[in-house]
């Protein structure tokens, strides 16, 4: 089955800095890569996703890049704010298969 | 729409007890799943369903049962609770399994003593 590795497990940045979270996947057939944000005590919520026919996608301060050859994808957050502090999960899926999640990255943004 | 709802929010069980975690959605989603979340382990799939009457196992199914008699409801049953089942449980749903956004419920925090 699919295996998704996510790094780092914890990321601490100063407000205004950029943050990058990286994920690798094992199944070359995977073609859908969502990112979820989970605030403390809350449910995970989708923040951005990318499909394998696209190399990059942006939504305001958030961007995701995909390198199919290397089988890795990354989440980029620019101009971080304290409200960006949360746990971020990457995931990968193909066809009708359930997404496989990474273990999560705890992002801490210091004011 | 209430979206995905879960009950109870918090539960304490003794080892060996059984219980059912409830999950319901009002979005007419065909696809529902159960995850458990443990520190440093991410979201691990327990069971999932692609429609009423159809269920299948995920990554960590042992000790859990599910059924899907209606589109709306997808209960998770713990047969004989063990301390290793102490976790936060999330139910999720999506319109289809085909690369769609998953909508998560608020979670149930379970403590097994």
Interface residues (C-beta under 8 A of the other chain):
Chain A: X6 X9 X31 X32 X34 X42 X43 X44 X45 X46 X49 X51 X89 X93 X95 X96 X97 X98 X99 X100 X101 X102 X103 X104
Chain B: X33 X35 X40 X41 X42 X43 X44 X45 X48 X50 X58 X90 X96 X97 X98 X99 X101 X102 X104 X105 X106 X107
